[in-house]
């Protein structure tokens, strides 16, 4: 069973920054599409950013220009650098691994105060 472990969440004031990390126990990491999702209270889970095996990244319109997704294949880790955070970014952030089977992390809470 593959495990994804997120870290880096916390409480930050609006305009601040946080960096999330997600490390996977998968044996072959480089080939998989990796994603960050988030779920705010009372809302559906939404895609925030994705990064493919060729390092191509895509973002939700709401985070473009503020968030950056990256990956370190040697460490089997993805990151989400979040800058200029807004209260609307408050959510539980989840790491997701695509492939023949899909896996989710346990989530990490990000709270942005106004």
SELUMVO-547288 format. One record per residue: x, y, z of N, C-alpha, C in turn; residue number from 1. Coordinates in steps of 0.2 Angstrom, whole numbers, plus 5000, padded with zeros to 4 digits. Layout:
% residues N
SITE  n.px  n.py  n.pz  ca.px  ca.py  ca.pz  c.px  c.py  c.pz    i
SITE     X     Y     Z      X      Y      Z     X     Y     Z  NUM
...
//
This chain:
% residues 114
SITE  n.px  n.py  n.pz  ca.px  ca.py  ca.pz  c.px  c.py  c.pz    i
SITE  5004  4994  5000   5000   5000   5000  5004  5006  5000    1
SITE  5003  5011  4995   5007   5017   4995  5005  5022  5000    2
SITE  5009  5025  5003   5007   5030   5008  5010  5037  5006    3
SITE  5006  5042  5006   5008   5049   5005  5007  5053  5011    4
SITE  5012  5056  5013   5013   5060   5019  5014  5067  5018    5
SITE  5009  5071  5020   5010   5079   5019  5012  5082  5025    6
SITE  5015  5088  5024   5017   5092   5030  5018  5099  5028    7
SITE  5018  5104  5033   5019   5111   5031  5013  5115  5032    8
SITE  5008  5112  5033   5002   5117   5035  5002  5121  5041    9
SITE  4998  5125  5042   4998   5129   5048  4993  5135  5048   10
SITE  4994  5140  5052   4991   5146   5053  4995  5152  5050   11
SITE  4993  5156  5046   4996   5161   5043  4992  5167  5042   12
SITE  4994  5173  5042   4990   5179   5041  4990  5180  5033   13
SITE  4985  5184  5031   4984   5185   5024  4990  5189  5022   14
SITE  4992  5187  5016   4998   5190   5013  5004  5186  5014   15
SITE  5004  5181  5019   5009   5177   5021  5011  5171  5016   16
SITE  5015  5167  5018   5017   5161   5014  5018  5155  5018   17
SITE  5017  5149  5014   5018   5143   5017  5020  5138  5012   18
SITE  5024  5133  5014   5026   5128   5009  5024  5121  5011   19
SITE  5020  5118  5007   5018   5111   5009  5023  5106  5005   20
SITE  5023  5100  5009   5027   5095   5006  5023  5088  5006   21
SITE  5024  5084  5001   5021   5077   5001  5026  5072  4999   22
SITE  5027  5067  5003   5032   5062   5001  5028  5056  5000   23
SITE  5030  5052  4995   5026   5046   4994  5031  5040  4995   24
SITE  5028  5034  4996   5032   5028   4997  5032  5024  4991   25
SITE  5029  5026  4986   5029   5022   4979  5036  5021  4977   26
SITE  5036  5015  4973   5043   5013   4971  5045  5017  4965   27
SITE  5041  5018  4960   5042   5022   4954  5039  5029  4955   28
SITE  5042  5034  4956   5039   5040   4957  5039  5045  4951   29
SITE  5044  5045  4947   5045   5050   4942  5040  5049  4936   30
SITE  5037  5044  4935   5032   5043   4930  5025  5046  4931   31
SITE  5023  5047  4938   5017   5048   4940  5015  5056  4940   32
SITE  5009  5057  4937   5006   5064   4938  5004  5065  4946   33
SITE  5007  5070  4948   5005   5072   4955  5002  5078  4956   34
SITE  4997  5078  4961   4993   5084   4962  4992  5086  4969   35
SITE  4990  5092  4970   4987   5095   4976  4980  5097  4975   36
SITE  4976  5095  4980   4969   5097   4980  4968  5100  4987   37
SITE  4962  5103  4987   4960   5106   4994  4953  5106  4994   38
SITE  4951  5106  5001   4944   5105   5002  4942  5110  5008   39
SITE  4938  5115  5007   4936   5120   5012  4930  5117  5015   40
SITE  4928  5119  5021   4922   5117   5025  4916  5119  5021   41
SITE  4912  5114  5020   4906   5114   5016  4906  5115  5009   42
SITE  4912  5113  5006   4913   5114   4999  4916  5107  4996   43
SITE  4916  5106  4990   4919   5100   4987  4926  5101  4986   44
SITE  4929  5095  4986   4937   5095   4985  4938  5098  4978   45
SITE  4943  5102  4977   4945   5105   4971  4952  5104  4969   46
SITE  4954  5104  4963   4961   5103   4961  4964  5110  4961   47
SITE  4970  5110  4964   4974   5116   4965  4979  5117  4960   48
SITE  4983  5111  4959   4989   5111   4955  4991  5104  4953   49
SITE  4994  5103  4947   4996   5097   4945  5003  5098  4942   50
SITE  5007  5092  4943   5014   5092   4939  5015  5085  4936   51
SITE  5017  5085  4930   5018   5079   4926  5025  5076  4927   52
SITE  5026  5071  4924   5033   5068   4924  5038  5072  4920   53
SITE  5036  5076  4915   5040   5081   4912  5040  5087  4915   54
SITE  5038  5088  4921   5038   5094   4925  5033  5100  4923   55
SITE  5029  5098  4918   5024   5103   4916  5019  5104  4921   56
SITE  5017  5110  4923   5013   5111   4929  5007  5115  4926   57
SITE  5001  5114  4930   4995   5117   4928  4992  5119  4935   58
SITE  4988  5125  4935   4985   5128   4941  4978  5130  4940   59
SITE  4974  5129  4945   4968   5132   4946  4968  5140  4945   60
SITE  4963  5143  4942   4964   5150   4940  4964  5154  4947   61
SITE  4961  5151  4952   4961   5155   4959  4968  5156  4962   62
SITE  4973  5151  4960   4980   5152   4963  4985  5153  4958   63
SITE  4984  5154  4952   4989   5156   4947  4992  5162  4949   64
SITE  4999  5162  4948   5003   5168   4950  5005  5168  4957   65
SITE  5002  5164  4962   5003   5164   4969  5006  5158  4971   66
SITE  5004  5152  4968   5006   5146   4970  5011  5143  4965   67
SITE  5016  5139  4967   5020   5135   4963  5021  5128  4965   68
SITE  5019  5123  4961   5020   5116   4962  5027  5114  4959   69
SITE  5030  5110  4963   5037   5107   4960  5038  5100  4963   70
SITE  5043  5097  4960   5044   5090   4962  5051  5088  4962   71
SITE  5053  5084  4967   5060   5081   4967  5060  5074  4967   72
SITE  5061  5071  4961   5060   5064   4959  5065  5060  4964   73
SITE  5071  5062  4965   5075   5058   4969  5073  5058  4976   74
SITE  5069  5063  4979   5066   5062   4986  5059  5060  4986   75
SITE  5056  5058  4980   5049   5056   4979  5045  5061  4983   76
SITE  5046  5067  4982   5042   5072   4985  5040  5078  4980   77
SITE  5034  5080  4982   5031   5086   4978  5030  5092  4983   78
SITE  5030  5098  4981   5030   5104   4985  5024  5108  4982   79
SITE  5022  5112  4987   5017   5118   4985  5019  5124  4988   80
SITE  5022  5128  4985   5024   5135   4988  5018  5140  4987   81
SITE  5016  5142  4993   5010   5146   4992  5012  5153  4995   82
SITE  5011  5158  4991   5013   5165   4992  5007  5169  4992   83
SITE  5007  5175  4995   5001   5180   4995  4995  5176  4997   84
SITE  4995  5172  5002   4989   5169   5004  4983  5173  5006   85
SITE  4977  5170  5005   4971   5174   5006  4967  5170  5011   86
SITE  4962  5173  5014   4957   5169   5018  4954  5164  5014   87
SITE  4952  5165  5008   4949   5160   5004  4953  5154  5003   88
SITE  4960  5154  5004   4964   5148   5003  4963  5143  5009   89
SITE  4960  5145  5014   4959   5141   5020  4955  5135  5018   90
SITE  4959  5129  5020   4956   5122   5018  4961  5117  5020   91
SITE  4959  5111  5020   4963   5105   5021  4966  5103  5014   92
SITE  4972  5103  5013   4976   5102   5007  4978  5095  5007   93
SITE  4977  5091  5001   4978   5084   5000  4983  5083  4994   94
SITE  4987  5079  4995   4992   5076   4990  4988  5070  4986   95
SITE  4989  5070  4980   4986   5065   4976  4991  5062  4971   96
SITE  4991  5055  4971   4996   5052   4966  4991  5048  4961   97
SITE  4992  5050  4954   4989   5046   4949  4992  5040  4947   98
SITE  4989  5036  4943   4992   5030   4940  4987  5024  4939   99
SITE  4990  5018  4938   4985   5012   4938  4981  5012  4944  100
SITE  4983  5014  4950   4980   5015   4956  4981  5022  4958  101
SITE  4976  5025  4962   4977   5032   4964  4977  5032  4972  102
SITE  4981  5037  4975   4982   5037   4982  4981  5044  4984  103
SITE  4979  5045  4990   4978   5051   4994  4982  5051  5000  104
SITE  4984  5057  5001   4987   5059   5008  4982  5060  5013  105
SITE  4984  5061  5019   4979   5062   5025  4977  5069  5025  106
SITE  4980  5073  5022   4978   5080   5022  4982  5084  5027  107
SITE  4983  5091  5026   4986   5095   5030  4982  5102  5030  108
SITE  4981  5104  5036   4976   5110   5037  4980  5117  5036  109
SITE  4977  5121  5031   4980   5128   5030  4975  5133  5032  110
SITE  4976  5137  5037   4972   5142   5039  4975  5149  5038  111
SITE  4971  5153  5034   4974   5160   5033  4969  5165  5036  112
SITE  4972  5169  5041   4968   5174   5045  4968  5180  5041  113
SITE  4962  5184  5042   4962   5191   5039  4965  5196  5043  114
//
